[in-house]
Amino acid sequence: MKNFTRIILCLSVLMYGCSPYYYAPNKSNVPNLRERNDMRVDAGFGGGWVMRGADLQTAYALGSHIGIMANGAVTNSRYTYRRYDEDREKTQSWYAEGALGYFTKLEDNENWCFEIYGGAGKGEYRITYSDEARARLNMDKYFVQPSLTFTHPRRGVELSIGSRFSGVDYYLGSISTPNNYDFRTVHDIVNRSLMFYWEPSFRFSAGSKAIKGFVSVTPTVSILDTNIPREVVNLNLGIRFTFNTSPKH
């Protein structure tokens, strides 16, 4: 019974004690572009231990091997709690990014597609500690993302594995009641140099050639052990639209 109680307490700390958070991984966009003028649009909802949110992602093949992507995400705290019957803590954020990359089908087996993208983005985290205590952090993010996708010959099933390496930098947007104890974390984050995360991703998609449902998992690992309160995983469910914009003859 004691062990069971300890497990419940640990889960409570994970689910409630991590709010507010100062970083949450967006879903990795692995577009699986294969031909010139291919276009992908993903719309998904998901979350993790402490956050929930939505992602909208697009990608387009400018040429036979050159692709671009644009991604956006919004999140908010999945759980809030009260301290001393007064304070309520939560985080709300938005994030947008763009990237340029290279893609190619493997010569030995064209069912496999390799892609690598490099890009940058901007975001904002609004943290509420209580009705009077608030902070706003602006974020710059830079990333490189190689990936590999297997597509079934009938185009009904896709399996993707990606590995995103991200560098994140914060600067202070605004702050209120700076004497509050919680703002020590904010000052630590702002005064740090670039923080690095490894964000592997796994996605399974199934459906028709044009429309597929997908499940995507993107955990995040702190490379330099920053100890900043953050979300550790993004589990995302959604729909992918696949089409080619080439003129029909």
C-alpha positions as CSV (number, residue, x, y, z in Angstrom):
1,M,0.0,0.0,0.0
2,K,2.9,2.4,0.8
3,N,4.5,1.7,-2.6
4,F,1.2,2.4,-4.3
5,T,0.9,5.7,-2.5
6,R,4.4,6.7,-3.5
7,I,3.6,6.0,-7.1
8,I,0.5,8.1,-7.0
9,L,2.5,11.0,-5.4
10,C,5.2,10.7,-8.1
11,L,2.6,10.9,-10.8
12,S,1.0,13.9,-9.2
13,V,4.4,15.7,-9.1
14,L,4.9,14.9,-12.8
15,M,1.5,16.0,-13.9
16,Y,0.9,19.0,-11.6
17,G,4.3,20.0,-10.2
18,C,5.7,20.8,-13.7
19,S,3.2,23.6,-14.3
20,P,4.1,26.2,-15.5
21,Y,6.4,25.1,-18.3
22,Y,8.9,27.2,-20.3
23,Y,9.4,24.9,-23.3
24,A,7.2,22.5,-25.2
25,P,8.3,20.6,-28.4
26,N,6.1,21.1,-31.5
27,K,5.3,18.1,-33.6
28,S,8.1,17.3,-36.0
29,N,7.1,17.9,-39.6
30,V,8.4,15.0,-41.8
31,P,6.7,15.8,-45.1
32,N,7.9,12.8,-47.2
33,L,8.1,14.9,-50.4
34,R,8.9,12.7,-53.4
35,E,8.3,14.6,-56.6
36,R,8.4,18.2,-57.8
37,N,5.2,20.2,-56.8
38,D,4.3,17.7,-54.1
39,M,2.4,19.3,-51.2
40,R,1.6,18.1,-47.7
41,V,-0.7,19.7,-45.1
42,D,-0.9,18.3,-41.6
43,A,-3.4,19.3,-38.9
44,G,-3.2,17.7,-35.5
45,F,-4.1,18.0,-31.8
46,G,-2.1,16.6,-29.0
47,G,-0.2,17.1,-25.8
48,G,1.9,15.6,-23.1
49,W,2.2,15.5,-19.3
50,V,1.6,19.2,-18.7
51,M,0.5,20.8,-22.0
52,R,-2.1,20.4,-24.8
53,G,-2.2,22.1,-28.1
54,A,-2.6,22.1,-31.9
55,D,-0.2,22.0,-34.8
56,L,-0.7,23.1,-38.4
57,Q,2.1,22.2,-40.8
58,T,2.7,22.5,-44.6
59,A,5.5,21.5,-47.0
60,Y,6.0,22.0,-50.7
61,A,8.5,20.6,-53.2
62,L,9.9,23.6,-55.2
63,G,12.0,21.3,-57.4
64,S,12.9,17.7,-57.8
65,H,15.0,17.7,-54.6
66,I,14.4,21.1,-52.9
67,G,11.5,21.5,-50.4
68,I,10.2,24.2,-48.0
69,M,8.1,23.9,-44.9
70,A,6.1,26.2,-42.6
71,N,4.8,25.1,-39.2
72,G,2.8,26.7,-36.4
73,A,1.7,25.5,-33.0
74,V,-0.3,26.8,-30.0
75,T,-0.3,25.3,-26.5
76,N,-1.6,25.9,-23.0
77,S,-1.3,24.2,-19.6
78,R,-3.2,20.9,-19.4
79,Y,-3.3,21.1,-15.6
80,T,-3.5,24.0,-13.2
81,Y,-3.4,24.0,-9.5
82,R,-3.9,26.3,-6.5
83,R,-1.3,27.1,-3.9
84,Y,-2.4,28.5,-0.5
85,D,-5.9,28.8,-2.0
86,E,-4.9,31.8,-3.9
87,D,-2.5,31.3,-6.8
88,R,-3.2,29.6,-10.1
89,E,-0.3,28.8,-12.4
90,K,-0.5,28.2,-16.2
91,T,1.4,28.7,-19.4
92,Q,0.2,29.7,-22.8
93,S,2.4,29.8,-25.9
94,W,2.5,30.1,-29.7
95,Y,5.3,29.2,-32.1
96,A,5.9,29.6,-35.9
97,E,8.8,28.4,-38.0
98,G,10.0,28.0,-41.6
99,A,12.7,25.7,-43.1
100,L,14.4,24.9,-46.4
101,G,15.6,21.4,-47.2
102,Y,16.7,18.6,-49.5
103,F,14.9,15.3,-50.2
104,T,15.6,12.3,-52.4
105,K,14.3,8.8,-52.9
106,L,16.9,6.1,-52.2
107,E,18.4,4.6,-55.4
108,D,18.4,1.0,-54.1
109,N,14.7,1.2,-53.0
110,E,12.5,4.1,-54.0
111,N,10.0,3.2,-51.3
112,W,12.4,5.0,-48.9
113,C,12.8,8.8,-48.9
114,F,15.6,10.7,-47.1
115,E,15.1,14.4,-46.1
116,I,17.0,17.0,-44.2
117,Y,15.7,20.5,-43.3
118,G,17.3,23.4,-41.6
119,G,15.2,26.3,-40.3
120,A,14.4,28.9,-37.6
121,G,11.3,30.1,-35.7
122,K,10.0,32.5,-33.1
123,G,7.6,31.9,-30.2
124,E,6.2,33.4,-27.1
125,Y,5.5,31.9,-23.6
126,R,3.0,33.7,-21.3
127,I,3.3,32.4,-17.7
128,T,0.7,33.2,-15.1
129,Y,1.8,32.6,-11.5
130,S,-1.2,34.4,-9.9
131,D,-3.6,37.2,-10.8
132,E,-0.9,39.7,-10.1
133,A,2.3,37.9,-11.0
134,R,2.9,37.3,-14.7
135,A,5.8,37.0,-17.2
136,R,6.2,36.9,-21.0
137,L,9.2,35.3,-22.6
138,N,10.1,35.6,-26.3
139,M,11.9,32.7,-27.9
140,D,14.2,32.2,-30.9
141,K,14.7,28.6,-32.2
142,Y,17.1,27.1,-34.7
143,F,17.0,23.5,-35.9
144,V,18.4,20.8,-38.2
145,Q,16.2,17.8,-38.9
146,P,17.2,14.7,-40.9
147,S,14.6,12.0,-41.4
148,L,13.8,8.8,-43.2
149,T,10.3,7.7,-44.5
150,F,9.1,4.3,-45.8
151,T,6.1,4.5,-48.1
152,H,4.1,1.4,-49.0
153,P,4.1,0.8,-52.8
154,R,0.3,1.5,-52.8
155,R,0.8,4.8,-50.9
156,G,-1.6,3.8,-48.2
157,V,0.9,3.5,-45.3
158,E,3.8,5.7,-44.3
159,L,6.3,5.2,-41.5
160,S,8.7,8.0,-40.6
161,I,11.6,8.4,-38.2
162,G,13.2,11.8,-37.7
163,S,15.9,13.4,-35.5
164,R,15.6,17.1,-34.8
165,F,18.4,19.1,-33.1
166,S,17.2,22.4,-31.7
167,G,18.9,25.4,-30.2
168,V,16.7,27.7,-28.2
169,D,17.3,31.3,-26.9
170,Y,15.0,33.4,-24.7
171,Y,14.7,37.1,-24.0
172,L,12.4,38.9,-21.7
173,G,9.2,40.4,-23.1
174,S,7.6,41.7,-19.9
175,I,7.5,41.0,-16.2
176,S,5.3,42.0,-13.2
177,T,6.0,42.0,-9.5
178,P,9.6,41.0,-10.0
179,N,10.2,40.3,-6.3
180,N,8.0,37.2,-6.6
181,Y,10.0,34.0,-5.8
182,D,8.9,32.3,-9.1
183,F,10.7,34.9,-11.2
184,R,14.1,33.5,-10.3
185,T,13.4,30.8,-12.9
186,V,12.6,33.5,-15.5
187,H,15.9,35.3,-14.8
188,D,17.9,32.1,-15.0
189,I,16.3,31.3,-18.4
190,V,16.9,34.7,-19.9
191,N,20.5,34.9,-18.7
192,R,21.4,31.5,-20.1
193,S,23.2,31.0,-23.4
194,L,21.7,29.0,-26.2
195,M,20.0,25.8,-24.9
196,F,20.1,22.6,-27.0
197,Y,17.5,19.8,-27.3
198,W,17.4,16.5,-29.2
199,E,13.9,15.8,-30.4
200,P,13.6,12.4,-32.1
201,S,10.2,11.7,-33.8
202,F,8.2,8.8,-34.9
203,R,5.1,8.9,-37.1
204,F,2.7,6.3,-38.5
205,S,0.2,7.3,-41.2
206,A,-2.5,5.2,-42.9
207,G,-5.4,5.8,-45.2
208,S,-5.8,6.7,-48.9
209,K,-3.2,8.2,-51.2
210,A,-4.7,11.7,-50.7
211,I,-5.9,11.6,-47.1
212,K,-4.3,9.8,-44.1
213,G,-4.8,9.7,-40.4
214,F,-1.6,9.8,-38.4
215,V,-0.1,9.4,-34.9
216,S,3.1,11.2,-34.1
217,V,5.4,11.1,-31.0
218,T,8.1,13.7,-30.5
219,P,10.0,13.4,-27.2
220,T,12.5,16.1,-26.2
221,V,15.8,15.5,-24.5
222,S,17.9,18.2,-22.9
223,I,21.5,17.8,-24.3
224,L,23.2,20.0,-21.6
225,D,20.8,19.2,-18.8
226,T,19.3,22.7,-18.4
227,N,16.9,21.7,-15.7
228,I,14.3,24.1,-17.0
229,P,10.6,23.1,-16.4
230,R,9.4,21.9,-19.7
231,E,7.2,19.4,-21.5
232,V,9.0,16.2,-22.3
233,V,6.9,14.7,-25.1
234,N,4.3,15.7,-27.7
235,L,1.8,12.9,-28.7
236,N,-0.1,14.1,-31.7
237,L,-3.1,12.8,-33.6
238,G,-4.3,14.3,-36.9
239,I,-5.0,14.2,-40.6
240,R,-2.5,14.5,-43.5
241,F,-3.5,15.8,-46.9
242,T,-1.3,14.8,-49.8
243,F,-1.4,16.1,-53.4
244,N,0.6,17.4,-56.3
245,T,0.1,20.8,-57.8
246,S,1.5,20.0,-61.2
247,P,-0.9,21.0,-64.1
248,K,-2.8,18.1,-65.5
249,H,-2.4,17.4,-69.2
